[in-house]
Amino acid sequence: MSLETNFDLAQLVTLFGALLALLLSIASLFWSRENRPENKLFASIMVLFALLMLGAIRSNAGIPTENQQYWVLHLWGAFALAIGPLLYFYVRTSVDASYIFKGQRLVHFIPILLHLSLLMPLVFVGAEIRESYVNIYIERELYRKLIPGIPNGMVLMITYALASFIWIRRFKTHVTQVASFEDQLRIRWLRWFTSLLVMLLLLLGLFSLHELYRLPAACAMTAFMCAIILIALVRPRVFHGIQTTLKLSGEEKYGTSQLDTLQKKAYLKTLLLHFEQEKPYLQQELTLRDVAAQVNMPYRHVSQVVNEMLDKHFIDFVNSYRIEAAKTILLDPNSLHLSIEGVAAEAGFNSRSAFYREFKKATGVTPGAFRKSQPTP
């Protein structure tokens, strides 16, 4: 069979995307050694998607269904079923440092084991019986009924994705109150990555559905892999998991707090004085626990004072000081040599995009427009 018949442009693009996924899986094993569990889970997800993409290439390489190996078809379906549980465990280990993968959690892989059990009859029979069995299997199109593949894999994927989104949402609430800005970026990454995996599985389905969709689906899958590599190069720390230890004990309503109004006002005065004099907001990785230690207060009291007395989350409170610091820098004639990235770093931001977003939200204009609108000395 000629190369032109077996490998068209869509398959070559998909092959390139699969190779990128394998590269990502290898690279992830060398990321932050303090967060090995999520690194391994991320690598596993990338390996499975690489194999799914390679399987899609093979199934569309001009090989008739009856000539495709029975075990290959089954393994492809098992890989699709495994993506969902692995995504869920990746999210859980990323947002919760105390989450441990225990033996009982293997129950999530029961559908995969049941699916693979269809292979067992072929292990204990001779070649002739095996060939006859496979012929019946193909002729009656049982593979369409017994191999979950993408349809059932998609249902399980969406189920696990929804469960992952629930955990991301729960921790996002706590991150905005007690964690650093970098942890917020990691939350955004997990939300984006979860959506991405659902889209990738859907694109695999489109790739296998009709020739009309194959090239666009292949380009989109490969583009997604390129995007992940770009993120890994530009912001590798988003793959390192949430650094702040978060405990989910319900929403922070402070119903059991013993603070009265006078104590809250005293704490607020101390907190504001500390921010004005010591300028802790210039630290890019500042967390609520850091501030609490600096002012010698329980971190829950700091959170309560900021929420109830200022009607702000901790991150918004810190960013308000950073925005004012950025305004001062932008208006300073001696700081004209600084780029926007330089201004962001000087003000305590460690992301140009976050600086732009927060600055425009607070002032209504971008940092560049704000600088240009000021009279030249």
N, C-alpha and C positions, 0 to 999 in steps of 0.2 A: 504494500500500500504506500502510495507516494506521500512525501512530506506535506505537499499541498493539500491532500485529502485529509490527513490526520491532524494537522496543526494549522489552524487558521489564525488570524490576528487576535481574535477574542481569546483563544486558548493560550497564545503566547503572552498576552497581557496578564491573563489570570496566573500563568506560571510565574511571571515576574512578581506578582503580588504574593503568591505563596512563598517564594524565596525570601521576600521582605519579611513575611510573618515568621519564618524560621530564623531569620537574622535577629528579629526582635526577641524571640524566645531565648536565644543564646545570650544576647546582650543583657536581658533582664536578670539573669543569674549573677551578674557582676555588679548590679546596682546595690544600694545601701545594704550593707551586711547586717544592720540592726533589724531589718525587716524581711528576713528570709522567707517566711511563710507566704506572704503576698507575692513576693518575687516568683516563687515556684508556681503559684497558682496562675499568675499572669503568663508565665512561660508555657504552662500547660494549655491555657486557652489559645495562645498563639499557635502552638503546635497543632492542636485540633483543627483550627481554622485553615492552617496550611494544608493539612491532610484532606479536609473537605474540599478545598479549592482544587487540589490535585485530583481528587476523585471526580469532581465535576468535569475536569478536563478529559479524564479517561472516558467517562460516560458519553462524551460528545466528540470522541476522536474517530468516529466512523466504525466503532466496534459494535456489532449487533448484540442485542441483549442476551440472546442465547449463547453467545460466545464469551460473555463476561463471567468472570469467576464468581461463584456463589458466595464465598466468604468475603470477597471484596465488597459486594453489595451490602452484606450484613454489617460489616465493620463501618461502612460509611454511615449507615443509619445509627449505629451506636455512637459514633462521634458526634452526630447532630444532637443526640439525646444528652450527651455529657456536657455540652456547653453551658446550659442553664445552671446546674448545680455548681459548677466551677466558678461561674460569674458570681453567684450568691456568696460562696465562701470567700472569694477575692474581696468583695465589698465588705463583708463582715470583718475579715482580718485587717482590712485597711483602716476602718473607722474605729475599731474596738481592739485595743492592744491586749485586753484580757480574754478575747475570744480564742478558744483553743479548738482545733479540729480533733474531736474525740471519736472513738470507735463507733458510738451509736449514730453518728452523723452519716455513716455509710449507708443508712437507710435511703438517702436521697438517690443512691445509685441503683436501687432495686429495679427500676424500669429498664436500665441498661443491661443488667444481669439477666432479666427475663428475656430481653430481646436477643442477647447473645446465646441464650440456651437453645435457640432454634438451630444453632450450629452443631449441637452435641450429637444428634443422630448420625451426622456424617463422619464423626470421629471414629466410630466403632464399627463401620461397615466397610466392605471391600470396594475396590475401584468400580466394578461393574454396577453394583447396587447403588453406589454413590452417583454414578453417571445417570442411571435410570431415574433416581430420585430427583436429581437436578433438572432432567428433561421434563418431568412432570411438573416440577416447580415452576419452570419457565413457561411451558405450554399453557398451563392454566392461569398464568399471570399471578401466581400466588405471591410473587415478590412485591407486587403493588399493594397487596392486602396485609402481608406479614411484616414487611420492612417499614418501620415508622418513618425513617428518613426525615425529610424536611417538614412535611405537614404536621406530624405529631411533635417533631422536634421544635417546630415553631410555637406550638401551643405551650409546651413545657418551658421554652425559652421566655415567652411573654410572662408566664406565671412567675418564674424566678426573677425576671426583670422587675416585675411589680413589687415583689418582696424586697428586692435590692433597693428600689426607689423609696420604699417605706423606711428602711433603715437609714438611707442617705438623708431623708427629710428629718428624721428624728435627731440625727447627729448634727444636721445643719443648724437647728435651733440652738443647740448647746455651743456649737462652734462660734456662732455670732456673739455669744455672751462670754465665753471663757477662753477661746483659743486665739491663735495668731492669724494674721492675714494670710500667711502661707498655707495654713490649714484650710482656709476658705477656698483657696485655689485647688487644693486636693479634693475638696467636696465637689467643686465644679467639674473637675476631671472625672471623678467617679460617675457623676450624673451623665456626662457626655459619653463616657466609655460604655456605660450600660445601654444607652440609646444606640450607640454605634453597633454593638454586637447584634441587637435585634435587626438593625438595618442590613448588616452583613449576611445574616441568615436568610433574610428576605431576598437579597440580591442573588444569593446562591440558588434560591428557588427560581428566580427569573432567568438566571443563566441556563438552568436545565429545562425551562418551560418551552421556550420557542427561540428559534434562531434570531428573530427580530430583536430580542432583548439581550442577547449574549454579549455583544460588544459594549453597549452602555453599562451593563451590569459588571462586566470585567473591568472596565475603566474605573467605575465607582469603587469597587472593592480594592483595587490597587491604589487608588487615590487615598482611601481611608488608611491603608497601611503606611503610605508615605506621610500622611498627616501625623500618625502616631510616632513615627520615627522623628519627624520634625519637633514634636513636643518633647520627645525624649532627649533631643539634642539641646533645645532651647531652655526647657524647664524640667530637668531630670528629677527635681525634688518632689514633683507631684506624684511620682511613683513610689515614694518612700513611706506612705501611710501617714495617718494623723499622728502628730507628735505629742499632742496634749492628751493626758489621761482623762477621759470623759466618763462620767457615771450617769447612766440613765435612771433617774429616780423620780420621773414625772416632771411636769413643767415647773419652771421656776416661778411659783406664785408667792413664795415667801409667807405662806399662811402660818407657819410655826415660828416665824422670826420674832425675837424678843426686842427688836429695836423700836424705840419710840421716836417721835418727831424730833426731839432735841438731839438725840444720839445721831439720827440721820443727818441733821444739819451740821453737827460737829464733824462727822465723818466726811461729809461733802466738802466742808471747808478745808480739812486736811488734804483731801484728794486734789482739790483744785490748786491749792498752794504748792503741792508736790509737782503737779504738771507744769505750773508756771515757772517754778524755780529750777527744777531738775531736768525738765524736758524729756521725760522717758519715752515719749511718743516718737522720738527720732530713732529709736531702736526698731529695726525692721521686723524683728521676730518677737515683739512685745506681746505678752499674754496677760490675761487678767490675774493669773496666779503670780506672775512677776510683779505686777503693780501691788497686789495685796501684800507680798513679802516686803516690798520697798516701804510701804506706809504702815506695816505691822498691823494689818487688819485681816480678819477671816475673809477669804475670797468671796464667799457668799454674801457677806455684808457689803463688799465693794460692788458686786453685781446688783444687789438690791438698791443701794443708794443711787447708782447710775440709772437704773431702770425707773425707779419711782420718783426721784427728785429731779432728774433731767429728762425723763421720758425718752431714753435712748438705750440702744444696746451698747455693750462695751466697745465693739469695733467702731460703731458710728461715733462714739465719744472720742476715741483715739484719733479717728480720721478727721474730726473737726479741728483738732489741734494741728494735724499735719497739713490740712488745707490752708490754715492761717500761716503756718510756717512757709508753705510754698508761695503764698502771695507775697510775703516779705522778701523771699529770695528773688522772685520774678521782678519785683520793683526795685531791687538793689542794683544800682549802676555797676557795682563791682562784681556782680554775678552774671553780667550779660554774656560772658564767655561760656556759661554753662548751657548745655543742651537741655531739652525737656527731660530726657532720661536722667541727666545730672541733677536737675532740680528735684525730680521725684525721689532720687536716692538721698539727697540732702534733707528732704522733708520727712523721711522715714518710710516712703513707699519702696517696695522692691519689684514693682511691675509698672511699666509704662501704661499698659492698658487700664490697670486698676486706677492709676493716678488720673488718667484722662476721665474715666467714668466718674470717680468720686468728685473731681474738681468741677466737672460740668454739672453734676447733680447739685452741688453746693452753690455755684456761681451763675450757672446758666450759659457759660461760655467755656471754650477749651483753654488750657494753659497758654497755648500759643496766641490765641486771640486776646486773652487777658493781657499778655505782655505787650502786644502791638497796640492795644488801646490806650496804654499809658503814655503820657507825654514824654518825649525824649529830653533828657536833661541837657 
